[in-house]
Amino acid sequence: MPADPSLPERHLGASQPATIDATQKGLPTTIAVADLPAAAWNVLAGDLPFPVAVLRQSALDHNSQWMRAFLAAARVSLAPHGKTTMAPRLFRQQIADGCWGITVATAQQAAVAARHGIKRILIANQLVGRANIAIVMELLRLDPALDLYCYVDSVAGVAQLQQGVEAAGSRPLKILLEIGFPGGRTGCRDRAAVEPVLDALSVAAPQLQLCGIAGYEGLIKAEDDAGSERAVLSFLDRLIEAVDLCTRRDAFQAARQNGSDIIISAGGSTYFDLVAQRLFPLQQHDAFRVVIRSGCYLTHDHGIYAADFPGLQRRIGPELAARLGQLEPALFLWCMVQSQPEPGLALLTLGKRDAGHDAGLPRPVMLQPVSGGAQRQLDGRWRIDRMNDQHAYLCFPDDATVNVGDLLCLGISHPCTTFDKWRSIFVVDDDWTVRDCIPTYF
């Protein structure tokens, strides 16, 4: 998939502030971003205040190449979820990699993406509330080239969106009908819920234009992996049934007449391979476009997605798995031992304000002794036992030595809830030397 030639470089450049300073975590002083490569700050040399969040450039590049190769094999499109990083600099890399668009979850996130030049935005959520809808209408007014979609799953939601479009006097708003499952998040639970929404959308035309079907399978869990995969496939079949229903009702007619693709979208960061496989047959006829939305592939992790990755490799088969190789963790947190008050326990300069903990606590992966000795790779006997706001409790084996001033490198689980704790994240080379800085917009 080629990069979008309409992406304006002048907007993308604006995503980087000219200077950064020590009012942000991990920054030792005020510096022009352009001077970062010359400063050559090094994590291991203690040039930065700890904790500090970093992204390894080599891992970002590798994961980008991995996904490009996967998409070429699967022959589907990708609109990665931007809420993972809320970093327009990384959106730019993803669009350059050939991504179809960027997914977001809120009107504010859509405004960030549009402000930084993203031309195709999928709001994978219900857009409700007069002020939220007005933000999106204003984005469409300001940029006639902006291709934007949002979800709806109820007659009341259709009414709110229709009122918002009428009040703004804007061009039609593109809609994806969302399908859900019992106990899950948003989305129509069954056909009985779908039919009235389709009726309401028909009445709401031309202000609202139905352009496809969407859902999210990532929260589906069973007792074991095989059961979860069967449940995910069953859910995807419900999306296909909704497509068939809409086709029989000519619900996509207006979108087809306007030359729009009909979007069929699912696929978080765990089962996107299953989504691609199950939905691809729809793309072999008519104007359907299958869009997966994995947001965490770019940084990967040491937690839930690392644990799920062998399942993906098994499902895609040994030949493709061998050709693609592994995704690599790119996001790391470095912190320092600040106290070693009792045997087997050290307190670290990092806590809940610095690292996500919703899907597992950070994992110690490397130690750099304050004495300057060789780095040590850490095994599962080293663990973070708990965290407070500003402290993490490191438990380590009896035969190990830990000293105040030692540096600990931590891997994380679920990148989404670590990125949002940092206003700026350094990009480092494989020697942990700072080469760039990426701002976030949470």
HELIX and SHEET records of a PDB file:
HELIX    1   1 GLU A    9  GLY A   13  1                                   5    
HELIX    2   2 VAL A   33  ASP A   35  5                                   3    
HELIX    3   3 LEU A   36  ALA A   39  1                                   4    
HELIX    4   4 GLN A   57  ALA A   74  1                                  18    
HELIX    5   5 GLY A   82  THR A   84  5                                   3    
HELIX    6   6 PRO A   88  ALA A   96  1                                   9    
HELIX    7   7 ALA A  107  ARG A  115  1                                   9    
HELIX    8   8 ARG A  130  LEU A  142  1                                  13    
HELIX    9   9 VAL A  155  ALA A  168  1                                  14    
HELIX   10  10 ARG A  191  ALA A  204  1                                  14    
HELIX   11  11 ASP A  225  ARG A  248  1                                  24    
HELIX   12  12 GLN A  253  GLN A  257  1                                   5    
HELIX   13  13 PHE A  272  GLN A  283  1                                  12    
HELIX   14  14 ILE A  304  ILE A  316  1                                  13    
HELIX   15  15 PRO A  318  LEU A  324  1                                   7    
HELIX   16  16 CYS A  416  PHE A  419  1                                   4    
SHEET    1   A 2 THR A  19  ILE A  20  0                                        
SHEET    2   A 2 ILE A  31  ALA A  32 -1                                        
SHEET    1   B 7 ARG A 376  GLN A 377  0                                        
SHEET    2   B 7 ARG A 363  GLN A 368 -1                                        
SHEET    3   B 7 LEU A 407  GLY A 411 -1                                        
SHEET    4   B 7 LEU A 331  GLU A 342 -1                                        
SHEET    5   B 7 VAL A  52  ARG A  56 -1                                        
SHEET    6   B 7 SER A 424  VAL A 428  1                                        
SHEET    7   B 7 VAL A 434  PRO A 439 -1                                        
SHEET    1   C 8 SER A  77  LEU A  78  0                                        
SHEET    2   C 8 PHE A 288  ILE A 292  1                                        
SHEET    3   C 8 ILE A 262  SER A 265  1                                        
SHEET    4   C 8 LEU A 208  GLY A 215  1                                        
SHEET    5   C 8 LEU A 173  ILE A 179  1                                        
SHEET    6   C 8 ASP A 147  VAL A 152  1                                        
SHEET    7   C 8 ARG A 120  GLN A 126  1                                        
SHEET    8   C 8 ILE A 102  VAL A 104  1                                        
SHEET    1   D 7 ARG A 376  GLN A 377  0                                        
SHEET    2   D 7 ARG A 363  GLN A 368 -1                                        
SHEET    3   D 7 LEU A 407  GLY A 411 -1                                        
SHEET    4   D 7 LEU A 331  GLU A 342 -1                                        
SHEET    5   D 7 LEU A 345  LEU A 348 -1                                        
SHEET    6   D 7 ALA A 392  CYS A 395 -1                                        
SHEET    7   D 7 ARG A 383  MET A 387 -1                                        
END                                                                             
